């Protein structure tokens, strides 16, 4: 190989390595479930290794590439005014001077807290980047209903969920696994960012046994679901038939006692 070409490639590799700063990606989302009572801060850590006594250290946090927090070694941390009510700048993450205010303490969370967070640390010798995604779940004021309407041997099931975040998945299942037709799920986002959705399926009943149907509302990355159950009319006498039977029974009883004579 041409010696000149080898030198050019070596220089190119050196420059590429110089630009490839250490990066850490948190594989799992940090889930924040909103509650009505006061919540503990959500802590995002920025774990980095740097030289022992850097002449300067600058740490910045970003949400969706927008700067929200900054700390310069030797000074108190600073929150961008727009986010001052969302960050506890007094939170100390470590007794180690180089990491004293490195973590981000998120307070007063809302659905707007959801986002991709990035921590960037710079010293004279190193630049370190860490990524973490935060996903907020808000089901404090949701409604969930499952209705059914039976026509001959077919039952139409309609599940409606309102006021949830983030975008949900809605499914309807039956104990007999007799779903024969599904309509596309309808999801709409309101002006506040919350979702309302509807799922509709049709089931074909081949027997007179009562069936149980369940609507399941789930969210990506969150293990707990919202569920509700509906049961088809119980086999046997209906509510109207029972009233008629009760009337006849009472009439017969009163007749036997001679009260109606």
Phi, psi and omega in degrees: 000144179301125180304324180296321179294321179298318180297317180298316180295320179297317178297319180296318179295320179298317181293322180295316179296326181293332181270346182272086181287150177303136181225140177236128178245126174279119188289326183260140176293148171270116184269130177240113180263117182291140180232160180284328179277172182297134185255151173288153178298150172265121186256125173252120182267147175241095186267112184221158176238125181227178177298159190297311183227078181291148179289336172206155177214125177238130179235133179228142172249140179234148169239119183051045177068011177253126183297132181232340188205143180215141175223127176248126182309130182096354179232165175283150180292165186219131175257136175304132186312322181300335185245014186296332179273000181251353186229133175268099184284351180273353184291127178252122186268343185203153173279346179286125185305322183286353181227016188304314183241036186281333183277158178252120180257107182270128179235167179049053185292148172226182178294340177289346178290338177303136177165178176263119183256141181225133176250129180236122180245131180232133172228176179301332185251340188222153168229128183234140180231135178231140181241142177209132177258137177248128178240118179270138174244126178230107177231031183292327187234036184278161168233147181216121182227142176232114181245157178219147181226115185263128177231110185058237182265003182249137178241127176262128180248136180229121179249130182233127176237142180227153170061053177236158176211136006275200180301123184266167166249136184238129178222150179237130179231159178235157181292338179264359181054042185252028176290126183248343183207134178236136173265152179303137179294136179258122179231134179228141178258127181276180186292342178270353180099001180270161185247143172237136184215158179221137174235139181228133175224161174240137177238150181248114181270125181255358179220177181264004180288143178294144181242147177250135180238143183230135173255131182239124176249122184231164180228139180302130176082001182240128190278341183263135181250161169263132182223153171211154186233141173231146180238137178291165182305131182295139179297148183110208185287142177275179180298319179293316180297323180295319178298319179295317178299319181295320178298315181295320180297315180295320179299316179296317182296316180293326179294319180294330180277355178081010182288328182270358181278000000 
